[in-house]
């Protein structure tokens, strides 16, 4: 059973928590990013009201069953980005994740920490057997982050997603929860046997 409430998750340096209205300036700041408004629901307008609407939508994600949307915060509780656990295929045991960071916070290990925290939490959820992540091939920083967090590249999905005015290829990554009891049953038993 999936949690009915959004938890606070963290590692001492990065915390994943619910968005609050005080995060509005961060949301407004990324409206100018050339990619974030294209691949997320962050409003390109940069207006205060639109940014507040974005924050309200993040709270709706859990209520509608879409998933868990977290603000990524630093050790001072300053919002620096967003990461989510998305549930559109949860009936098949699959969830997906995606994340963004404001440009000023990139390259400092925050994305890796946030993804590791979210992935570790997802593995504790019985309903999530497989966690998927889609990354554009040019976005080396993002796919290196995924690989550092135990995701494996499974292949290239051609023309997978509309981004702006064109269709984009995506690398498909996944992280599989290991079922240790099934793994033990599948491994050969040592000792005994007929000596063959």
ABEGO torsion letter per residue (X at the ends): XBBABBBBBBAGABBBBBBBAAAAAAAAAAAABAAAAAABABBAAGBAAAAAAAAAAAAAAAAAGAEBBBBBBBAAGBBAEBBBBBAAAAAAGBBBBBBBBBAAABGAGAAAAAAAAAAAAAAABAABABBBBBBBAABAAAAAAAAAAGBBBAEBBBGABBBEABBBBBBBBBBBBBBAAAAAAABBBBEEEAGX
